[in-house]
Amino acid sequence: MTRTQLALCLLALTPLAAAAQTPSAAGNWLVSTNYFGTPLYVRLNLQQTGDKLTGTYRGFKLEGTLHGDTFHLSATDEQGNTDELNGTIANGTLQATDTETDADNKANPVTLKITATLAPALAHPTPQRHEFTPTVFYRQFSPFNKPVLTINPGDTIHTTTVDAGGNDLNGVKRSLGGNPETGPFYITGAMPGDVLVVHINKLTLNRDWAGSDDGLDERAMDSSLAVKMKDNNKGIRWNLDRTAGTATPDKPAEHLKHYTIPLKPMLGCIAVAPGTAQAPPGTGDSGGYGGNMDFNQVTEGATVYLRVSNPGALLYFGDGHAAQGDGELNGNALETSMEVDLAVDVIPSKRINGPRIENPTDIIAMGLAGSIDDAFKAATSDMATWLAEDYKLTPSEIAQVLGTAAEYHVSEVADRNAGVVLKISKVRLATLTK
């Protein structure tokens, strides 16, 4: 080959080399920004066709272009609010300005500097079992608490909880009361827009007593019953016979001398930290992140699905109950400490409205709201979404299934949010054509 021929070959290859150096924008990006002192984390999902970009970000559907390492993306929602991203991509890092314009206040747009890194593919290394002894218990489902342990999807945790009053298995006070939690646990690879999967393998009672009350929550009473219950304010101690699997009042009144209930250990609280845009809720509260749900079927063999709002998900759990009737009518169930054995996993890029539970016999959508009516609606709406997305049912088919197979339970009345769950038997679901 002559020098001239070599030069012509190199000249012909130059555009290809330049093209090869043009960064790809496609993928899931974890965006972080400092919003007037508050760190915020959001998923940016981008697709690329040539120099054309499309994607989703903060509920917006974006469109734009990429020229070299410089990109522009914009979107307008149904209310006329706009979002514009302008920046560069280099070495797997995205740097940009994000200009948000409120349709009702166009004269004062907000411009933020954002940084994003391309999320690696979710990994499942060889599962590990972690024996964890807690030394601190938190009373907020906060994204700002330092993780106590980092684990991988597929890993198992074996640990303990204190009771709702902060007492451990020996009755030693370890925390202020109010449902102090074990955690948070950081799950590698979990990012906003994913779903955390928590498999409850085993719940083991580790002491022989529990505490409760003799009152009824005001949501459960009409005025006549409220008058009859007005002097009920005693704490009730229960004996737990772990061998027989039963609980009895420690000092029963006359008509309860032979009253016995079966033990059914459950977790009153299980949650991921909600997004940093809201103030961290206390561990007596609940919402789309889970929390103090007090649902008596969060037991061994159950799987809980929670939407992820922060890198690592940040999993909390606690508020162990030896047993509880529907609704937690006394304000406290049979509150006790316990050993917890659970495994975690992650479903990437899946959106759910609120907590979901699955067990060997049912799928369960949970509604949490300020009133039982609104909780009922939330549970119904989320189950309809579940049936549409996972079973591909049409609105007509959803209505027919709900109308013939729905089972509702009032799961919680004792806290700020009431809870209503909607169950559908897997026997009914098995007849659906996918």
C-alpha positions in Angstrom: 0.0 0.0 0.0 1.4 3.4 -1.0 1.5 6.4 1.3 -1.3 8.0 -0.8 -3.5 4.9 -0.4 -2.9 4.8 3.4 -3.7 8.5 3.7 -7.0 8.0 1.8 -7.9 5.0 4.0 -7.3 7.0 7.2 -9.3 9.9 5.8 -12.2 7.6 5.0 -12.1 6.1 8.6 -12.0 9.5 10.4 -15.8 10.1 10.3 -16.3 6.6 11.7 -13.9 7.2 14.5 -15.6 10.4 15.3 -19.0 8.7 15.3 -17.7 6.0 17.6 -16.7 8.7 20.1 -20.1 10.2 20.2 -21.6 9.1 23.6 -24.8 7.1 23.8 -27.5 8.7 25.9 -29.8 5.6 26.0 -30.4 4.0 29.3 -31.6 4.6 32.9 -29.9 7.5 34.5 -30.0 8.3 38.2 -30.4 12.1 38.5 -29.4 13.9 41.6 -29.7 17.6 42.4 -29.7 20.0 45.3 -33.1 21.6 45.4 -32.5 24.6 47.7 -30.7 22.5 50.2 -32.6 19.3 49.8 -31.0 16.4 47.8 -33.5 15.0 45.3 -33.1 11.7 43.3 -35.1 11.0 40.1 -34.9 8.4 37.3 -34.3 9.7 33.7 -35.0 7.1 31.1 -33.7 7.9 27.6 -34.0 6.2 24.2 -31.9 7.2 21.2 -32.4 6.9 17.5 -29.7 8.6 15.6 -29.5 12.1 17.0 -33.2 12.0 18.2 -33.9 11.4 21.9 -37.1 10.5 23.7 -37.6 9.6 27.4 -39.4 10.1 30.7 -38.5 12.3 33.6 -40.5 13.4 36.7 -43.7 12.3 35.0 -42.8 14.3 31.8 -42.4 12.7 28.4 -39.3 14.3 26.9 -38.2 14.8 23.3 -35.0 16.3 22.0 -31.7 15.9 20.2 -28.1 14.9 20.8 -25.3 16.5 18.8 -21.9 15.3 19.7 -21.9 15.4 23.5 -24.5 18.2 23.8 -28.2 17.5 24.2 -31.4 19.4 24.5 -34.7 17.8 25.9 -38.0 19.5 26.5 -41.6 18.6 27.5 -44.9 20.2 28.3 -47.6 18.5 30.3 -51.4 18.7 30.1 -51.5 21.7 32.5 -49.0 23.7 30.4 -46.1 23.1 32.8 -42.8 22.8 31.0 -39.4 21.2 31.7 -36.2 21.8 29.7 -32.9 20.0 30.1 -29.7 21.3 28.4 -26.3 19.8 29.0 -23.6 17.4 28.0 -22.8 13.7 28.3 -19.2 12.5 28.7 -17.5 9.5 30.4 -20.8 8.1 31.6 -21.8 11.3 33.4 -24.6 13.7 32.4 -24.3 17.3 33.4 -27.2 19.7 32.7 -29.5 22.5 33.7 -33.1 21.7 34.4 -35.5 24.6 33.9 -39.0 24.1 35.3 -41.7 26.6 34.4 -45.0 26.5 36.2 -48.0 27.4 33.9 -49.4 29.6 36.6 -46.2 31.4 37.3 -44.3 31.6 34.0 -42.5 34.8 35.0 -40.5 32.9 37.6 -39.0 29.6 36.3 -36.8 27.5 38.5 -33.4 26.5 37.1 -31.3 23.8 38.8 -28.0 22.1 38.1 -28.3 18.3 37.8 -25.9 15.5 37.6 -26.7 11.9 36.5 -24.9 8.7 36.2 -25.9 5.7 34.0 -27.3 3.0 36.2 -25.5 -0.3 35.8 -27.5 -3.4 35.0 -29.1 -4.9 38.1 -26.8 -7.7 39.4 -27.6 -10.8 41.4 -24.2 -12.1 42.7 -24.1 -15.3 44.8 -26.8 -14.8 47.5 -25.4 -14.1 51.0 -27.0 -14.5 54.4 -26.4 -11.6 56.8 -26.6 -12.0 60.6 -27.2 -8.5 61.8 -27.4 -7.3 65.4 -29.0 -3.8 65.6 -27.5 -1.2 67.9 -29.7 1.7 66.9 -33.5 1.9 66.2 -35.0 4.8 64.2 -38.3 6.5 64.8 -38.7 8.1 61.3 -38.8 6.4 57.9 -36.0 8.9 56.8 -33.9 8.8 53.7 -31.2 10.8 55.7 -30.4 8.0 58.2 -27.2 6.2 57.6 -27.7 2.7 56.3 -26.9 0.0 58.9 -25.9 -2.6 56.2 -25.5 -2.8 52.5 -26.9 -6.0 50.8 -27.5 -7.3 47.3 -30.7 -8.4 45.6 -31.2 -12.0 46.5 -29.6 -11.7 49.9 -31.2 -12.7 53.2 -31.2 -10.8 56.5 -31.6 -12.4 59.9 -32.0 -9.9 62.7 -34.2 -8.7 65.6 -36.7 -6.0 66.4 -37.8 -4.3 69.6 -41.4 -3.8 70.5 -43.5 -0.7 69.8 -42.4 0.7 73.1 -38.7 0.2 72.4 -38.2 -2.9 74.6 -36.1 -5.8 73.6 -36.5 -9.6 74.2 -35.3 -9.1 77.8 -37.6 -6.2 78.5 -34.7 -3.8 78.4 -35.5 -0.3 77.1 -33.5 0.2 73.9 -35.3 3.2 72.4 -38.1 5.7 72.9 -41.5 4.3 72.0 -43.5 4.8 68.8 -42.5 1.8 66.7 -38.7 2.1 66.6 -37.4 0.4 63.5 -34.6 -1.9 62.6 -32.7 -0.6 59.5 -32.4 1.1 57.1 -30.8 -1.5 54.8 -29.3 -0.3 51.5 -30.0 -2.7 48.6 -27.4 -2.4 45.9 -28.8 -1.5 42.5 -32.3 -0.3 43.7 -33.1 3.1 42.3 -36.1 5.4 42.0 -38.7 3.9 39.7 -38.0 0.3 40.8 -40.0 -1.9 43.1 -38.4 -3.5 46.2 -39.5 -7.1 46.8 -39.4 -8.3 50.4 -40.0 -12.0 51.1 -40.8 -12.7 54.7 -39.3 -16.1 55.4 -39.8 -16.5 59.1 -41.0 -14.4 62.1 -40.1 -15.9 65.5 -41.3 -14.7 68.8 -38.4 -14.3 71.2 -40.1 -13.6 74.5 -43.1 -14.9 76.5 -45.2 -11.7 76.8 -46.8 -8.9 74.9 -48.6 -5.7 75.7 -51.9 -4.2 74.5 -54.8 -2.0 75.7 -58.5 -2.3 76.5 -59.8 0.7 74.6 -61.3 0.9 71.1 -60.3 3.3 68.4 -62.8 6.2 67.8 -63.2 5.2 64.2 -64.8 2.0 65.4 -67.4 3.5 67.7 -70.7 5.4 67.5 -71.5 7.8 70.2 -73.4 5.2 72.3 -70.4 2.8 72.3 -68.0 5.6 73.0 -69.8 6.5 76.2 -69.6 2.8 77.3 -65.9 2.7 76.6 -64.9 6.1 78.0 -63.2 4.7 81.1 -61.2 2.0 79.3 -57.6 3.0 79.5 -55.7 0.1 81.0 -52.6 -1.6 79.6 -53.2 -5.3 79.2 -50.3 -7.8 79.5 -50.6 -11.1 77.5 -48.8 -14.4 78.1 -47.4 -16.0 75.0 -47.1 -19.8 75.1 -44.7 -20.3 72.2 -44.8 -24.1 72.5 -48.6 -24.3 72.3 -48.8 -21.3 69.9 -51.4 -19.4 72.0 -51.9 -16.2 73.9 -53.9 -15.5 77.0 -54.5 -12.4 79.2 -52.1 -12.4 82.1 -54.7 -11.3 84.6 -58.0 -12.1 82.9 -61.3 -10.6 84.1 -64.1 -13.0 85.0 -65.4 -13.8 81.5 -62.0 -14.1 79.9 -60.5 -16.8 82.2 -60.6 -19.3 79.4 -60.1 -16.9 76.5 -57.2 -18.1 74.2 -56.2 -16.9 70.8 -53.7 -18.4 68.4 -50.4 -16.8 67.8 -49.8 -15.3 64.4 -46.6 -13.2 64.3 -46.7 -10.3 62.0 -44.8 -7.1 61.2 -46.8 -4.0 61.8 -44.2 -1.8 60.0 -42.4 -2.5 56.8 -41.3 0.4 54.6 -38.8 2.0 52.3 -37.8 5.6 52.9 -40.1 8.0 51.0 -38.6 10.6 48.6 -36.6 13.5 50.1 -39.1 16.1 48.8 -41.3 15.3 51.8 -40.4 15.6 55.4 -39.5 12.2 56.9 -42.7 10.6 58.3 -42.7 9.2 61.8 -42.9 5.4 62.3 -46.5 5.7 63.3 -47.5 6.8 59.8 -48.1 5.1 56.5 -48.4 5.8 52.8 -47.3 4.8 49.4 -43.9 3.9 50.9 -45.5 1.3 53.2 -44.8 2.2 56.9 -47.1 1.4 59.9 -49.6 -0.6 57.9 -50.6 -2.9 60.7 -52.0 -5.5 58.3 -52.3 -8.9 60.0 -51.4 -10.8 56.9 -47.8 -9.4 56.7 -46.7 -12.7 58.1 -44.4 -15.7 57.3 -44.7 -16.6 53.6 -45.9 -13.1 52.5 -44.2 -11.0 49.9 -44.4 -7.2 50.2 -43.9 -4.9 47.2 -42.8 -1.3 47.8 -42.1 1.5 45.4 -38.5 2.8 45.5 -37.9 6.5 45.9 -34.2 6.7 46.9 -31.0 5.0 45.7 -30.7 1.7 47.7 -34.4 1.8 48.6 -33.6 2.0 52.4 -35.6 -0.7 54.0 -37.0 -0.4 57.5 -39.1 -2.9 59.5 -40.4 -3.3 63.1 -43.5 -3.1 65.3 -43.8 -6.9 65.8 -47.2 -8.2 66.8 -47.8 -11.7 68.3 -51.4 -11.5 67.0 -53.9 -8.8 65.8 -57.5 -8.7 64.7 -58.5 -6.8 61.6 -58.1 -3.0 62.1 -55.9 -3.0 65.2 -59.0 -1.8 67.1 -57.3 -1.5 70.5 -54.8 1.0 69.2 -52.1 -1.6 70.0 -52.0 -5.2 69.0 -50.1 -7.8 71.0 -47.0 -5.8 70.8 -43.7 -7.7 71.2 -40.1 -8.2 70.1 -39.1 -10.8 67.5 -36.5 -12.4 65.3 -37.0 -11.6 61.6 -35.7 -13.6 58.6 -36.3 -12.0 55.2 -34.9 -11.8 51.7 -34.9 -8.9 49.2 -35.0 -8.5 45.5 -35.7 -5.7 43.0 -38.0 -5.4 40.0 -36.5 -2.7 37.8 -38.5 0.0 36.1 -41.9 -0.9 37.5 -44.4 1.6 38.9 -46.9 0.8 41.6 -49.3 3.2 43.3 -49.0 1.8 46.8 -48.0 -1.3 48.8 -48.9 -4.7 47.5 -48.8 -8.0 49.3 -48.8 -11.5 47.9 -49.0 -14.8 49.7 -49.5 -18.4 48.5 -53.3 -18.0 48.2 -54.0 -14.3 47.2 -52.8 -11.1 45.7 -53.6 -8.1 47.9 -53.7 -4.4 47.0 -53.5 -2.0 50.0 -55.3 1.3 50.2 -54.1 3.9 52.8 -55.9 7.2 53.2 -57.3 9.6 55.8 -60.7 7.9 55.6 -61.9 4.3 55.2 -63.9 5.5 52.1 -60.8 6.8 50.4 -58.7 3.8 51.4 -61.4 1.6 49.9 -61.1 3.5 46.6 -57.3 3.4 46.6 -57.2 -0.3 47.1 -59.8 -0.8 44.3 -57.9 1.5 41.9 -54.5 -0.2 42.5 -56.0 -3.7 42.1 -57.5 -2.6 38.8 -54.1 -1.3 37.7 -52.5 -4.6 38.8 -55.0 -6.7 36.8 -54.5 -4.4 33.7 -50.8 -4.5 33.8 -50.0 -8.1 34.9 -53.0 -9.9 33.5 -53.8 -7.6 30.5 -57.5 -7.3 31.4 -59.7 -4.7 29.7 -61.8 -2.3 31.9 -64.9 -4.5 31.3 -63.0 -7.6 32.3 -61.6 -5.9 35.4 -65.1 -4.9 36.5 -66.3 -8.4 36.0 -63.5 -10.0 38.0 -63.7 -7.4 40.8 -67.5 -7.8 41.0 -67.2 -11.5 41.5 -63.9 -12.2 43.2 -63.0 -9.1 45.4 -62.6 -9.6 49.2 -62.2 -6.5 51.3 -60.8 -6.2 54.8 -60.4 -3.1 57.0 -56.7 -3.6 57.9 -56.1 -0.5 60.0 -58.1 2.2 61.8 -55.8 3.1 64.7 -53.5 5.6 63.0 -53.7 8.8 60.9 -54.3 6.8 57.8 -57.0 4.1 57.7 -56.2 0.9 55.7 -58.4 -1.2 53.5 -57.1 -4.2 51.5 -58.6 -5.9 48.5 -57.8 -9.6 48.0 -58.3 -11.8 45.0 -57.8 -15.5 45.3 -55.1 -17.0 43.0 -57.6 -19.8 42.3 -59.8 -17.2 40.5 -56.8 -15.7 38.7 -55.6 -19.1 37.5 -58.7 -19.2 35.2 -57.8 -16.0 33.4 -56.4 -16.3 29.9 -53.0 -14.5 29.6 
